[in-house]
């Protein structure tokens, strides 16, 4: 089925409509919000954070699963949330909380779509951290969170546009065009813009919101171009590896604007690709 074209006036109306619905975008879960506020409080203690997180069994289980995974290779198993927090550190715990919020958003996708989007976002997160480490970005965990969040606008568009958006997904899956191209063409705005709105609504740091909003046009990012380039390149790694809806094995990663901005050459691409495949395998336990 062909996706209907819309004129410029309709595009403006659609964009105005989605912007008006910002108030209807999901709120940050209550437990996560309290925990985030606690982390940002300089007087907060691990005990305070533990008491808040322990109210959510799923969140507690996720933190314990992560700290006991191959990512950390600890000699003995960690069995309490408070011990896990002390090992992981507040920045990593904040990343996990954000990840839990993103997981909730992706639950709105259906069947194959949910798995493909989830696999793509997780892979992009790992790629963003690996790229950040390679280019010596000051906060690799921040890059990981940005990678994880970069496509959160997609399930929001699914909710708001229904069949119309699933037709875009079908076109992308058949390899006819990218999400970004079709969204701009048929909606007048992209999932990246919607994701940036959601990140701002959740009061995430401005550099995170900007990296999400400009991950398809990283050189246009006004204040945090380096982080936007890291997330953009991480997304392209997934497309090159065929993880998600978009697949393009012929994509030359080192020739992409984001890679050139980061001075990310062939050797860097090969090194990160090898590291990335190992990381995806090692962290597969976290996805279950």
C-alpha positions in Angstrom: 0.0 0.0 0.0 1.4 3.4 -1.0 2.0 5.9 1.8 -0.1 9.1 1.1 1.9 12.2 0.3 1.0 15.4 2.2 1.6 19.0 1.2 3.5 21.6 3.1 0.5 22.9 4.9 -0.5 19.4 6.1 3.1 18.9 7.3 2.9 22.0 9.5 -0.4 20.8 10.9 0.9 17.4 11.7 4.0 18.8 13.4 1.8 21.2 15.4 -0.4 18.2 16.3 2.5 16.1 17.7 4.0 19.1 19.5 0.6 19.7 21.1 0.6 16.1 22.3 3.8 16.5 24.3 1.7 16.7 27.4 0.4 13.2 26.4 3.9 11.7 26.1 4.7 9.1 28.8 5.8 10.5 32.2 8.9 9.1 33.8 7.9 6.2 36.1 7.4 7.3 39.7 10.1 5.2 41.3 12.6 6.1 38.6 11.9 9.8 39.0 12.4 9.6 42.8 15.7 7.6 42.3 16.9 10.1 39.7 16.2 13.0 42.1 18.1 11.2 44.8 21.1 10.6 42.6 21.3 14.3 41.7 21.1 15.3 45.4 24.7 15.7 46.7 23.6 14.8 50.2 22.0 11.5 49.1 23.3 8.2 50.5 23.4 4.7 49.0 20.9 3.7 51.7 18.4 6.3 50.5 18.7 5.2 46.9 18.5 1.6 47.9 15.2 2.2 49.8 13.7 3.8 46.7 14.8 1.3 44.1 13.8 -1.6 46.3 10.2 -0.5 45.9 10.4 -1.8 42.3 11.1 -5.5 42.1 11.8 -5.5 38.3 14.2 -2.6 38.7 16.0 -4.2 41.6 16.3 -7.5 39.6 17.7 -5.6 36.6 20.4 -3.9 38.6 21.4 -7.2 40.2 21.5 -8.9 36.8 23.7 -6.2 35.4 26.2 -6.1 38.2 26.5 -10.0 38.1 26.9 -10.1 34.3 30.0 -10.6 32.2 30.3 -6.8 31.8 31.8 -6.6 35.3 33.4 -10.1 35.8 33.2 -10.0 39.6 34.8 -12.8 41.6 31.7 -13.3 43.8 28.0 -12.8 43.2 26.4 -9.6 44.4 23.1 -10.4 46.2 21.9 -7.0 47.5 20.9 -3.8 45.7 22.9 -1.6 48.1 26.1 -3.6 47.4 25.3 -3.4 43.6 24.9 0.4 43.8 28.2 0.8 45.7 30.0 -1.3 43.0 28.3 0.3 40.0 28.5 3.9 41.1 25.8 6.5 40.8 26.4 7.4 37.2 26.0 3.8 36.1 22.9 3.4 38.2 21.4 6.5 36.6 22.1 4.9 33.2 20.2 1.8 34.3 17.3 3.8 35.5 17.1 5.6 32.1 17.4 2.3 30.4 14.4 0.9 32.4 12.4 3.9 31.3 13.2 3.3 27.7 12.3 -0.3 28.1 8.8 0.8 29.1 8.4 2.9 26.0 9.4 0.1 23.7 6.8 -2.2 25.2 4.2 -0.2 23.2 5.6 -1.7 20.0 4.2 -5.0 18.7 5.7 -8.4 18.1 8.5 -8.2 15.6 8.7 -4.5 15.7 9.4 -4.5 19.5 12.2 -7.0 19.2 13.8 -5.3 16.2 13.7 -1.9 17.8 14.9 -3.2 21.1 17.8 -5.1 19.5 18.8 -2.1 17.4 18.7 0.3 20.4 20.7 -2.0 22.7 23.3 -2.5 20.0 23.5 1.2 19.3 24.0 1.8 23.0 27.0 -0.7 23.1 28.4 0.8 19.9 28.1 4.4 21.3 30.0 3.4 24.4 32.7 1.6 22.4 33.1 4.6 20.0 33.2 7.0 22.9 36.0 5.0 24.5 37.9 4.9 21.3 37.7 8.6 20.7 38.3 9.3 24.4 35.0 11.0 25.0 34.8 12.1 28.7 31.7 10.1 29.6 31.2 6.7 27.8 28.2 5.8 30.0 26.5 9.0 28.8 27.1 7.9 25.3 25.6 4.5 26.1 22.4 6.1 27.4 22.1 8.3 24.4 22.5 5.3 22.1 19.9 3.4 24.0 17.4 6.4 23.8 18.1 7.5 20.2 15.0 5.8 18.8 12.4 6.4 21.6 10.4 8.6 19.2 9.4 5.6 17.0 7.0 3.9 19.4 5.5 7.4 20.1 4.8 7.8 16.4 3.3 4.3 16.3 0.9 5.3 19.1 -0.1 8.5 17.4 -0.2 7.5 13.7 -1.1 3.8 13.8 -1.5 2.2 10.4 0.1 5.2 8.7 3.3 4.7 10.6 3.3 0.9 10.1 3.2 1.5 6.4 6.4 3.5 6.8 7.9 0.6 8.8 7.0 -1.8 6.0 8.7 0.5 3.4 11.9 0.7 5.5 11.9 -3.1 6.1 11.7 -3.7 2.4 14.8 -1.5 2.0 13.1 1.2 0.0 14.2 4.1 2.2 15.3 5.1 5.7 12.9 6.0 8.6 14.3 9.5 8.7 13.7 10.0 4.9 10.1 8.6 5.0 9.1 10.4 8.2 10.2 13.8 6.9 8.5 13.1 3.5 5.2 11.8 4.9 4.9 13.4 8.3 7.0 16.5 8.1 9.2 15.6 11.1 11.1 12.6 12.3 11.3 10.2 15.3 14.5 12.1 16.3 12.6 15.3 17.0 9.9 13.4 19.0 12.6 11.6 21.0 14.2 14.9 21.8 10.8 16.2 23.1 10.4 13.2 25.3 14.0 13.5 26.7 13.3 17.1 27.5 9.9 16.2 29.2 11.8 13.7 31.3 14.3 16.4 32.3 17.2 14.4 31.0 20.5 16.4 30.5 20.5 18.8 27.6 23.4 17.0 25.8 21.4 13.8 25.9 18.3 15.4 24.4 20.3 17.1 21.7 22.2 13.9 20.7 18.9 12.1 20.4 17.4 14.9 18.3 20.3 15.2 15.9 21.4 11.6 15.5 20.5 11.7 11.8 22.0 15.2 11.3 24.9 15.3 13.8 26.8 18.1 12.2 23.8 20.4 12.7 23.8 19.8 16.5 24.2 23.3 18.0 26.0 22.6 21.3 26.9 18.9 21.6 28.1 18.0 18.1 30.7 15.4 19.3 28.1 13.4 21.3 25.6 13.6 18.4 28.3 12.3 16.0 29.0 9.4 18.4 25.4 8.4 18.5 24.9 8.9 14.8 27.9 6.6 14.0 26.7 4.0 16.5 23.4 3.9 14.7 25.1 3.5 11.4 27.1 0.6 12.9 23.8 -1.2 13.5 22.5 -0.5 10.0 25.8 -1.9 8.6 25.5 -5.0 10.8 21.9 -5.5 9.9 20.5 -5.2 13.5 17.1 -3.6 13.3 14.7 -2.7 10.5 17.3 -0.9 8.4 20.1 -2.9 6.8 23.0 -1.9 4.5 26.1 -4.0 4.5 27.6 -1.9 1.7 27.7 1.2 4.0 31.2 2.5 4.3 31.3 3.7 7.9 34.5 5.6 7.8 33.2 7.7 4.9 30.2 9.0 6.9 30.2 12.6 8.1 30.0 11.6 11.7 33.0 9.3 11.4 35.0 12.0 9.6 34.1 14.5 12.3 35.4 12.1 14.9 38.4 11.1 12.8 37.2 7.6 12.9 39.1 5.7 10.2 39.2 2.1 8.9 41.3 0.7 11.7 39.0 2.2 14.3 35.9 0.8 12.5 37.5 -2.7 12.4 38.5 -2.6 16.1 35.1 -1.4 17.3 33.2 -3.9 15.1 35.2 -6.8 16.7 34.6 -5.3 20.2 31.0 -4.7 19.5 30.2 -8.3 18.5 31.8 -9.5 21.7 29.9 -7.0 23.8 26.5 -8.0 22.3 27.2 -11.6 23.0 28.5 -11.0 26.6 25.5 -8.8 27.5 22.8 -11.0 26.0 21.8 -12.1 29.5 20.6 -8.5 30.2 18.1 -8.7 27.4 16.1 -11.6 28.9 
